[in-house]
Amino acid sequence: MHLRSHLGDVVGETRRKLRLSQEELAFEAGLHRTSVSHIERGLKSPTVDTLGKIASALATTPSQLLAEAERRTQDKAKKR
């Protein structure tokens, strides 16, 4: 898995912990639901501004989301 895929996983897991739908997260972040879906599935990389909006809607920071995604990417690489 790549960093982009892990970031999508982190965003999706965080969203679900807050019991938000993709549509609710998109609304709170000022994005379209399909954008959130593409990010969560690792199909698109969010811009810095978009990641900031998502993080704010998830009551976290972009750096926290990225740090967790990076940790997962490194853990995966170590297991190879």
Buried (B, 14 or more C-beta within 10 A) or exposed (E): EEBBBBBBBBBBEBBEEBEBEBEBBBBBBEBEBEBBBBBBEBEBBBEEEBBBBBBBBBEBEBEEBBEBBBEBBEEEEEEE
